[in-house]
Amino acid sequence: LGRIFCGTLKSGQDVRILGENYTLKDPEDSFSCAVGRLWVFNARYRIELNRVPAGSWVLIEG
């Protein structure tokens, strides 16, 4: 579960995940991965999307 702060997240895109101890001086607490499928919530249902815009809460597989 994550929130998109800027831009658009797309399925298949490579992203860098930053851990809570990440700093610019010590980037050890980060890793890269490819985004699998994306879902957004609509009431009690999940809707699968190919891309999700900024401001959205999204479930990310990958």
ROZA-893872 format. One record per residue: z, x, y of N, C-alpha, C, CB in turn; residue in three letters; residue number from 1. Coordinates in steps of 0.2 Angstrom, whole numbers, plus 5000, padded with zeros to 4 digits. Atoms other than C-alpha are relative to their C-alpha. Glycine has a CB too. Layout:
// ROZA-893872
REC;nw;nu;nv;caw;cau;cav;cw;cu;cv;cbw;cbu;cbv;residu;num
REC;Z;X;Y;Z;X;Y;Z;X;Y;Z;X;Y;ALA;NUM
...
This chain:
// ROZA-893872
REC;nw;nu;nv;caw;cau;cav;cw;cu;cv;cbw;cbu;cbv;residu;num
REC;5000;5004;4994;5000;5000;5000;5000;5004;5006;5006;4995;5000;LEU;1
REC;5001;4996;4994;4995;5007;5017;4997;4996;5006;4996;5006;4999;GLY;2
REC;5003;5003;4994;4990;5003;5034;4995;5005;5003;5005;4998;5006;ARG;3
REC;5005;4996;4996;4974;5009;5043;5001;5000;5007;4993;4997;4998;ILE;4
REC;4998;5000;4993;4978;5015;5060;4994;5001;5004;5004;5006;5001;PHE;5
REC;5006;4999;4996;4960;5020;5066;4994;5001;4995;5001;5006;5005;CYS;6
REC;5006;4999;5004;4942;5019;5060;5000;4995;4994;5000;5007;4996;GLY;7
REC;5001;5005;5005;4937;5010;5044;5000;5004;4993;4993;4997;5000;THR;8
REC;4999;4998;5007;4942;5014;5026;4995;4997;4995;5007;5000;4997;LEU;9
REC;5005;5002;5005;4928;5013;5013;5001;5002;4993;4993;5002;5002;LYS;10
REC;5000;4998;5007;4927;5013;4994;4996;5006;4999;4998;4994;4996;SER;11
REC;5004;4994;5002;4922;5030;4987;5001;5005;5006;4993;4998;5000;GLY;12
REC;4998;4995;4995;4928;5039;5003;5005;5005;4998;5001;4996;5007;GLN;13
REC;4995;4995;5001;4937;5055;5002;5005;5000;5006;4997;5007;4999;ASP;14
REC;4995;5000;4995;4954;5055;5011;5005;5005;4999;5003;4993;5000;VAL;15
REC;4994;4996;5001;4969;5066;5014;5006;4996;5001;4999;5006;5005;ARG;16
REC;4993;5003;5000;4986;5059;5010;5005;5005;5002;5002;4997;4993;ILE;17
REC;4995;4996;4998;5000;5066;5020;5007;4997;4998;5000;5000;5008;LEU;18
REC;4993;5001;5002;5018;5066;5013;5004;4999;5006;5002;5005;4995;GLY;19
REC;4995;5001;4995;5033;5062;5023;5003;5007;5003;5006;4996;4998;GLU;20
REC;4998;4994;4997;5037;5081;5025;4994;5004;5002;5003;5004;4994;ASN;21
REC;5006;4996;4997;5019;5086;5031;5001;5002;5007;4994;4995;4999;TYR;22
REC;5000;4997;4994;5018;5097;5046;4993;5004;5001;5006;5004;5002;THR;23
REC;5006;4996;4998;5003;5105;5055;5001;5008;4998;4998;5000;5007;LEU;24
REC;4998;4993;5001;5012;5122;5052;5000;5001;4992;5006;5002;5003;LYS;25
REC;4999;4999;5007;5015;5119;5033;4996;4994;4997;5007;5000;4998;ASP;26
REC;5004;5006;5003;5001;5107;5026;5001;4999;4992;4993;5001;5001;PRO;27
REC;4999;5000;5007;5008;5109;5008;5002;4993;4998;5006;5004;4998;GLU;28
REC;4999;5007;5003;5014;5091;5007;4994;4995;5002;5007;4997;5004;ASP;29
REC;5005;5004;5000;4997;5084;5007;4995;5001;4995;4996;5001;5007;SER;30
REC;5005;4999;5005;4982;5081;4995;4994;4996;5001;5003;4999;4993;PHE;31
REC;5006;5003;5000;4965;5075;4994;4998;4995;4994;4994;5004;5002;SER;32
REC;5002;5004;5005;4958;5060;4984;4995;4996;5002;5006;4996;4997;CYS;33
REC;5005;5005;4998;4944;5048;4983;5003;4993;4999;4994;5001;4995;ALA;34
REC;4998;5007;5000;4947;5030;4987;4996;4996;4995;4999;4996;5007;VAL;35
REC;5003;5004;5006;4944;5018;4972;4998;4993;5004;5004;4999;4994;GLY;36
REC;5001;5007;4997;4945;4999;4976;5005;4999;5005;5000;4995;4994;ARG;37
REC;4996;5002;4994;4952;4991;4991;5001;4992;5000;4997;5002;5007;LEU;38
REC;4998;5007;5000;4961;4974;4992;5004;4999;5007;5004;4998;4994;TRP;39
REC;4996;5003;4994;4969;4964;5007;5003;4994;4997;4996;4999;5006;VAL;40
REC;4996;5006;5002;4982;4950;5005;4997;4994;5004;5007;5001;5001;PHE;41
REC;5001;5007;4997;4978;4932;5009;5004;4995;4997;4992;4998;5000;ASN;42
REC;4995;5004;5003;4993;4922;5006;5003;5003;4993;4998;4993;4998;ALA;43
REC;4997;4997;5007;4998;4925;4987;4994;5003;4997;5003;4995;4996;ARG;44
REC;5006;4997;5003;4980;4931;4983;4998;5007;5003;4994;4995;5001;TYR;45
REC;5003;4994;4998;4972;4948;4984;4992;4999;5000;5002;5006;4995;ARG;46
REC;5007;5001;4999;4954;4949;4990;4997;5007;5000;4998;4996;5007;ILE;47
REC;5002;4994;5001;4944;4964;4985;4994;5001;5006;4997;5002;4993;GLU;48
REC;5005;4999;4995;4933;4972;4999;4997;5007;4999;5003;5000;5007;LEU;49
REC;5003;4993;5000;4921;4987;5001;5003;5004;5006;4993;4999;5000;ASN;50
REC;4998;4996;4994;4928;4992;5018;5005;4996;5003;4994;5002;5005;ARG;51
REC;4994;5004;4997;4944;4988;5028;5000;5003;5007;5006;5001;4996;VAL;52
REC;5000;4997;4993;4945;4990;5047;5007;5002;5002;4997;4995;5005;PRO;53
REC;4994;4998;4998;4959;4997;5057;5005;4994;5002;4999;5005;5007;ALA;54
REC;4995;5005;4999;4975;4987;5059;5002;4996;4994;4997;4995;5005;GLY;55
REC;4999;5004;5006;4974;4980;5041;5005;5004;4996;4993;5000;4997;SER;56
REC;4996;4998;5005;4987;4982;5028;4996;4999;4993;5007;4996;4999;TRP;57
REC;5005;5000;5005;4978;4987;5012;5003;5003;4994;4994;5004;5002;VAL;58
REC;4998;4997;5007;4981;4990;4993;4994;5005;4999;5001;4995;4995;LEU;59
REC;5005;4995;5002;4972;5006;4988;5000;5003;4993;5000;5006;5005;ILE;60
REC;5000;4998;5007;4967;5011;4971;4996;5007;5000;4996;4996;4995;GLU;61
REC;5003;4993;4999;4963;5030;4969;5005;5006;4999;4996;5001;5006;GLY;62
